[in-house]
Amino acid sequence: MSSNTGPAKNLKNMYRVLTKDAFPDTMKITLGENELVYEKRTWTIDGEHRGLRYGENPDQPAALYELKKGSLVLDGVEYRGPGCGLVSALTEENMIQAGKHPGKTNLTDVDNGINMLQYLCARPAALILKHNNPSGAAWSDEGVAVALEKAYMSDRIAAFGGAVVVNRPLDKNAAELIDSAYFEVVAAPDFEPGVTDILRRRKNLRILRIPGMGRLEEFAGMPFLDVKSLTDGGIVLQKSFVSRIRTVDDFLPASAEKDGVVVTARKPTKQEALDLLFAWSVEAGVTSNSGIFAKDGATVAIGTGEQDRVGCVELAIHKAYTKYADALSFGRKGLSIYELGRRAASDKDAAKLLAQIKEETAQARGGLPGTVLVSDGFFPFRDGVDTALAQGVTAIAQPGGSLRDSEVIAAVNESVPQAAMVFTGQRSFKH
């Protein structure tokens, strides 16, 4: 047995140390006739002046740059320029409680939350992100606290240590929910009086006020320059994704022709269309291949990063069943479904409750009946659709354009009761 000395003893220190970066204070990008000038963002926190704590991992120096000068117009399209700063414009004043200097992953989680919220401006909305994917999302006319609770309960387990991002001033009810669990970051356009006092109870919680989040509706239709770096040092530039589905009227009828026969799917009801609009807006921030089940303005399950279309549907279904069972376990015993499982190994009462919860979850099909499903890419086969329909899905939105669109539409038409389908006319991959 090795003693508790040497490098292993200090492993936790790697997450506390500020990594020195050698990146310059300014950066310029010249694209033809256009020159963009960026300035490195640094902060003085606890008397120490530094930039990012580190990158994706503690041994990766990193720097955050804000676009300060220049403009970019390509093919007649104007890109976001100076004055649109959100995460990159954070100052010490915006960091109401900073803890340590921020790291890259904290800020990119918040940034991707903003990316999704720009399409959810119509209602108070809340997202919880982990590893740059939403674990839960919701919007509600009842306010940001209700939206946050729905987002939290859609995946209470994954929300642990996540980043909370909302599109309205955070109120006391939302703050109390945040204080009752463990989160690393909360970001909002503002905070109602007394709210930050509640949030400060969590000494390591990063509290960010990002005023520009109140202007997201202005930015939603304007792309930004999306930069992807390659392993060989090369760079891919692309226009950022801009959702074309901004209202329910933007969906396209699902129709296809094969062998001279035209098949058309049922149109969604008003509520189904609203849920599809909500879920498609969240889809903008989910790693592909992905699929999202949603109901009543909240995610029920999110399948992310799968290699095949039916696989992401199956993953989301598995998650829905697990989270449904967990909600029952937590509500009745204050234990996660995994904690209850461990206790059931030696406790007959716990074993009885666990069996009851599993039976209820199976009967409820993980809360999936009545949900809608959005897919970031088209269905190349009807297997993914059939898998979702078997769980009680009533409406589906997908890009369309598959060679087998007619078979996919036939799947919803053959469903009893008949399910709805619409096309987005746009893919939403995020790599």
Rosetta blueprint (number, residue, H / E / L):
1 M L
2 S L
3 S L
4 N L
5 T L
6 G H
7 P H
8 A H
9 K H
10 N H
11 L H
12 K H
13 N H
14 M H
15 Y H
16 R L
17 V L
18 L L
19 T L
20 K L
21 D L
22 A L
23 F L
24 P L
25 D L
26 T E
27 M E
28 K E
29 I E
30 T E
31 L E
32 G L
33 E L
34 N E
35 E E
36 L E
37 V E
38 Y E
39 E E
40 K E
41 R L
42 T L
43 W E
44 T E
45 I E
46 D L
47 G L
48 E E
49 H E
50 R E
51 G L
52 L L
53 R L
54 Y L
55 G L
56 E L
57 N L
58 P L
59 D L
60 Q L
61 P L
62 A L
63 A L
64 L L
65 Y E
66 E E
67 L E
68 K E
69 K E
70 G L
71 S L
72 L L
73 V E
74 L E
75 D L
76 G L
77 V E
78 E E
79 Y L
80 R L
81 G L
82 P L
83 G L
84 C L
85 G L
86 L L
87 V H
88 S H
89 A H
90 L L
91 T L
92 E L
93 E L
94 N L
95 M E
96 I E
97 Q E
98 A L
99 G L
100 K L
101 H L
102 P L
103 G L
104 K H
105 T H
106 N H
107 L H
108 T H
109 D H
110 V H
111 D H
112 N H
113 G H
114 I H
115 N H
116 M H
117 L H
118 Q L
119 Y L
120 L L
121 C L
122 A L
123 R L
124 P L
125 A E
126 A E
127 L E
128 I E
129 L E
130 K E
131 H L
132 N L
133 N E
134 P E
135 S E
136 G E
137 A E
138 A E
139 W E
140 S L
141 D L
142 E L
143 G L
144 V H
145 A H
146 V H
147 A H
148 L H
149 E H
150 K H
151 A H
152 Y H
153 M H
154 S H
155 D L
156 R L
157 I L
158 A L
159 A L
160 F L
161 G L
162 G E
163 A E
164 V E
165 V E
166 V E
167 N L
168 R L
169 P L
170 L E
171 D L
172 K H
173 N H
174 A H
175 A H
176 E H
177 L H
178 I H
179 D H
180 S H
181 A L
182 Y L
183 F E
184 E E
185 V E
186 V E
187 A E
188 A E
189 P L
190 D L
191 F E
192 E L
193 P L
194 G L
195 V H
196 T H
197 D H
198 I H
199 L H
200 R L
201 R L
202 R L
203 K L
204 N L
205 L L
206 R E
207 I E
208 L E
209 R E
210 I L
211 P H
212 G H
213 M H
214 G H
215 R H
216 L H
217 E H
218 E H
219 F H
220 A L
221 G L
222 M L
223 P L
224 F L
225 L E
226 D E
227 V E
228 K E
229 S E
230 L L
231 T L
232 D L
233 G L
234 G L
235 I E
236 V E
237 L E
238 Q E
239 K E
240 S L
241 F L
242 V L
243 S L
244 R L
245 I L
246 R L
247 T L
248 V H
249 D H
250 D H
251 F L
252 L E
253 P E
254 A L
255 S E
256 A E
257 E E
258 K E
259 D L
260 G L
261 V E
262 V E
263 V E
264 T E
265 A L
266 R E
267 K L
268 P L
269 T L
270 K H
271 Q H
272 E H
273 A H
274 L H
275 D H
276 L H
277 L H
278 F H
279 A H
280 W H
281 S H
282 V H
283 E H
284 A L
285 G L
286 V L
287 T L
288 S L
289 N L
290 S L
291 G E
292 I E
293 F E
294 A E
295 K E
296 D L
297 G L
298 A E
299 T E
300 V E
301 A E
302 I E
303 G E
304 T L
305 G L
306 E L
307 Q L
308 D L
309 R H
310 V H
311 G H
312 C H
313 V H
314 E H
315 L H
316 A H
317 I H
318 H H
319 K H
320 A H
321 Y H
322 T H
323 K H
324 Y H
325 A H
326 D H
327 A H
328 L H
329 S H
330 F H
331 G H
332 R H
333 K H
334 G L
335 L L
336 S L
337 I H
338 Y H
339 E H
340 L H
341 G H
342 R H
343 R H
344 A H
345 A L
346 S L
347 D L
348 K H
349 D H
350 A H
351 A H
352 K H
353 L H
354 L H
355 A H
356 Q H
357 I H
358 K H
359 E H
360 E H
361 T H
362 A H
363 Q H
364 A L
365 R H
366 G H
367 G H
368 L L
369 P L
370 G L
371 T L
372 V E
373 L E
374 V E
375 S E
376 D L
377 G L
378 F L
379 F L
380 P L
381 F L
382 R L
383 D H
384 G H
385 V H
386 D H
387 T H
388 A H
389 L H
390 A L
391 Q L
392 G L
393 V L
394 T L
395 A E
396 I E
397 A E
398 Q E
399 P L
400 G L
401 G L
402 S L
403 L L
404 R L
405 D H
406 S H
407 E H
408 V H
409 I H
410 A H
411 A H
412 V H
413 N H
414 E H
415 S L
416 V L
417 P L
418 Q L
419 A L
420 A E
421 M E
422 V E
423 F E
424 T L
425 G L
426 Q L
427 R L
428 S L
429 F L
430 K L
431 H L
